[in-house]
């Protein structure tokens, strides 16, 4: 992984075409996203002031971004006063180095982790492994992804692309008798019932919790007023990571800060309803510094920039930093539902990933240049976003940036010739009529059910991600002359 991009991933059009050919993937995604959407709609429908809450969340986030420097310094001051230490990281590499050094300083070579998008963004697990440190994911979905040597496909449900039968096979292969009981093995009896799978994961993780001396977490929110880290999760594994280890390291993006403790009243209503369709998170843990008789003896917060400051400078694009990682936009996106998260080639998939990744990383790579086009611009993502990020507006803005970047480079030979030919044909009615006749004749050779599935040779790029309507057998000019002699 390089920053937030998976190395070797193709650009979105090609990856999406491959994903569309996987019928099991499409079935898994459709089933899961439909269930989450229905739960979310029911939970949101209970609140008569839902739109007012969305507007409050948007206003709080925008205010914070405008004064981010002040609130970050206030957060550092409060963490330090409570016995913790704040570290600043310019990019993913520096963040990984800081965390690895902190773990090495403890003399341990194992850590337990709470689900964290920031650590996925930096590729922390790989960096720790290279430093001789083993990281154990404790979130059930993250555990499935880790044991399956897979990549996350969803912000909230990283293993959404897996069904119960596939998870069962991963557990049987990777856990064995030691983790899930004497009756489990190559000929064991582990079924695909969710309770059985959860019990197998619990047994597998129990010893990791009890022997781990270092825990690593992300943060849903950082409260500047008190220096508090807020972690919301559904299983309780995160709370064990926060409370059992002697050293706790939190890695979080600088945009996670909120000004006051009372601001959580807004976000802790918006987040669970938008993400899991619940009225409140089953486990919401808040952590402020260290205490003599409770929890970790050392507490560190690593604040990651990683392109966020550059994003903040863009008046249109910076609204992506309002994101609270609820994944509501993924669950309503018709593109995501059909191709899944892997097609985006990034830790952040779906509509929010299509605007966040290219800003954090830039649009130099083919993957990042393609992501702003991974959308129908239908606006469903904007309608459900709990902090009212206008994702379609940012997508169009980033598309313009991609096009402007291409304008600054000379066109490749085939494109330059094609544009010259178009200018020659379009500048003369007679030449245009001749070109239309030639196109209609050529289309008969590649037409399929009234559409062109793939153009030949160097023109194939036009049809990599879309069907092309075939030219009409007869042009309007010819039709007019024939019917109006």
Secondary structure as GFF3:
##gff-version 3
##sequence-region A 1 485
A	DSSP	alpha_helix	12	20	.	.	.	ID=ss1
A	DSSP	alpha_helix	23	45	.	.	.	ID=ss2
A	DSSP	alpha_helix	50	66	.	.	.	ID=ss3
A	DSSP	alpha_helix	68	81	.	.	.	ID=ss4
A	DSSP	beta_strand	85	89	.	.	.	ID=ss5
A	DSSP	alpha_helix	92	106	.	.	.	ID=ss6
A	DSSP	beta_strand	110	113	.	.	.	ID=ss7
A	DSSP	alpha_helix	117	122	.	.	.	ID=ss8
A	DSSP	alpha_helix	124	130	.	.	.	ID=ss9
A	DSSP	beta_strand	134	137	.	.	.	ID=ss10
A	DSSP	alpha_helix	140	147	.	.	.	ID=ss11
A	DSSP	alpha_helix	164	174	.	.	.	ID=ss12
A	DSSP	alpha_helix	176	180	.	.	.	ID=ss13
A	DSSP	alpha_helix	194	211	.	.	.	ID=ss14
A	DSSP	beta_strand	214	217	.	.	.	ID=ss15
A	DSSP	beta_strand	221	223	.	.	.	ID=ss16
A	DSSP	beta_strand	228	233	.	.	.	ID=ss17
A	DSSP	alpha_helix	237	243	.	.	.	ID=ss18
A	DSSP	beta_strand	247	253	.	.	.	ID=ss19
A	DSSP	three_ten_helix	254	256	.	.	.	ID=ss20
A	DSSP	beta_strand	257	258	.	.	.	ID=ss21
A	DSSP	three_ten_helix	261	263	.	.	.	ID=ss22
A	DSSP	alpha_helix	264	275	.	.	.	ID=ss23
A	DSSP	beta_strand	283	287	.	.	.	ID=ss24
A	DSSP	beta_strand	298	304	.	.	.	ID=ss25
A	DSSP	alpha_helix	308	312	.	.	.	ID=ss26
A	DSSP	three_ten_helix	317	322	.	.	.	ID=ss27
A	DSSP	alpha_helix	328	332	.	.	.	ID=ss28
A	DSSP	alpha_helix	334	339	.	.	.	ID=ss29
A	DSSP	three_ten_helix	342	344	.	.	.	ID=ss30
A	DSSP	alpha_helix	350	361	.	.	.	ID=ss31
A	DSSP	alpha_helix	366	371	.	.	.	ID=ss32
A	DSSP	alpha_helix	380	384	.	.	.	ID=ss33
A	DSSP	alpha_helix	391	407	.	.	.	ID=ss34
A	DSSP	alpha_helix	413	426	.	.	.	ID=ss35
A	DSSP	alpha_helix	429	446	.	.	.	ID=ss36
A	DSSP	beta_strand	447	448	.	.	.	ID=ss37
A	DSSP	beta_strand	451	452	.	.	.	ID=ss38
A	DSSP	three_ten_helix	457	463	.	.	.	ID=ss39
A	DSSP	beta_strand	468	469	.	.	.	ID=ss40
A	DSSP	alpha_helix	476	483	.	.	.	ID=ss41
###
